[in-house]
Amino acid sequence: MNKTAENSMLAGETNWERVAAHQEGDPIPYEAEDGPYDPNDAEAARTWLERADLVRGGKVVRRGKRGPQKAPTKKLVSLRLSPEVIEHFKADGPGWQTRIERTLLESIKKGP
């Protein structure tokens, strides 16, 4: 936090007057102790963001890179299903394709 903000605010509080006074194109107040790059330097910001790690669910992931699959690779197929089947599985929300697969696997295990 720069010295101006440090003197006027407690840590973790937003200075809404300062936010409201900021105009598009105004330089962002910055001092070296504020962070790893000057946010007014577009090239430095772009470089920092390109190298930054993305954290999801407490795990570090890189943008555009997928980790190893947890389960064996599945095959992509095109399958025509009746509207009733699609509506039934979609009614429970996201994950409907996984539920269709689970139902098919259970059917296979039961046998003919």
FENLIN-V373092 format. One line per field, one symbol per residue. ss: DSSP state (H for helix, E for strand, C for the rest). psi: psi as a letter, one per 20 degrees, with the letter a starting at -180 (. if undefined). burial: # if it has 24 or more other C-alpha atoms within 12 Angstrom, else .. Layout:
# FENLIN-V373092
ss=???
psi=???
burial=???
This chain:
# FENLIN-V373092
ss=CCHHHHHHCCCCCCCHHHHHHCCCCCCCCCCHHHCCCCCCCHHHHHHHHHHCCEEECCEEECCCCCCCCCCCCCCCCCCCCCHHHHHHHHCCCCCHHHHHHHHHHHHHHHCC
psi=prhghhhiqqpiqpnhggghipqpiqqpppqhihairoiinggggggghhiqqpppkjqpqqpjpqrqqhrqpqppqpppqqhggggghhhjaqjhhhhgggggghgghha.
burial=................................................................................................................
